[in-house]
């Protein structure tokens, strides 16, 4: 006896963050950057700031 196998597609992923959330995060990172300009890790925050900006423009 053979049984039919059905494949179901996984549910579509829902967005966790909205475009407004990305803008808020970008503003928070900019605030941090201005307060910690001399910190060696600030280059990583600068890259994050720009990535968040590109996410908002999509």
C-alpha positions as CSV (number, residue, x, y, z in Angstrom):
1,X,0.0,0.0,0.0
2,X,1.4,3.4,-1.0
3,X,0.6,6.5,0.9
4,X,0.6,9.9,-0.8
5,X,2.9,12.4,0.7
6,X,2.0,16.0,0.7
7,X,4.5,18.8,1.0
8,X,3.4,21.9,2.6
9,X,5.2,25.2,2.1
10,X,6.5,26.8,5.3
11,X,4.6,29.9,6.3
12,X,5.9,33.1,5.0
13,X,8.2,35.0,7.4
14,X,6.7,38.1,8.8
15,X,8.8,41.3,9.2
16,X,10.0,41.9,12.7
17,X,10.9,45.5,12.2
18,X,9.1,48.2,10.3
19,X,10.8,51.0,8.2
20,X,10.0,53.3,11.1
21,X,12.0,51.0,13.4
22,X,15.0,51.2,11.2
23,X,14.9,55.0,11.2
24,X,14.7,55.0,15.0
25,X,17.6,52.6,15.3
26,X,19.6,54.7,12.8
27,X,18.9,57.9,14.9
28,X,20.0,56.0,18.0
29,X,23.2,54.9,16.4
30,X,23.9,58.4,15.2
31,X,23.5,59.7,18.7
32,X,25.9,57.1,20.0
33,X,28.4,58.0,17.2
34,X,28.4,61.7,18.1
35,X,28.9,60.9,21.8
36,X,31.7,58.4,21.2
37,X,33.6,59.8,18.2
38,X,37.0,58.8,19.6
39,X,36.1,55.2,20.4
40,X,37.9,52.7,18.2
41,X,34.7,50.7,17.8
42,X,32.9,53.7,16.3
43,X,33.8,52.6,12.7
44,X,31.6,49.5,13.2
45,X,28.8,51.7,14.4
46,X,29.3,54.0,11.4
47,X,29.0,51.0,9.1
48,X,25.8,49.9,11.0
49,X,24.4,53.5,10.6
50,X,24.9,53.3,6.8
51,X,23.4,49.8,6.5
52,X,20.3,51.0,8.5
53,X,20.0,53.9,6.1
54,X,20.0,51.7,3.1
55,X,17.3,49.5,4.7
56,X,15.1,52.6,5.2
57,X,15.4,53.6,1.6
58,X,14.2,50.3,0.2
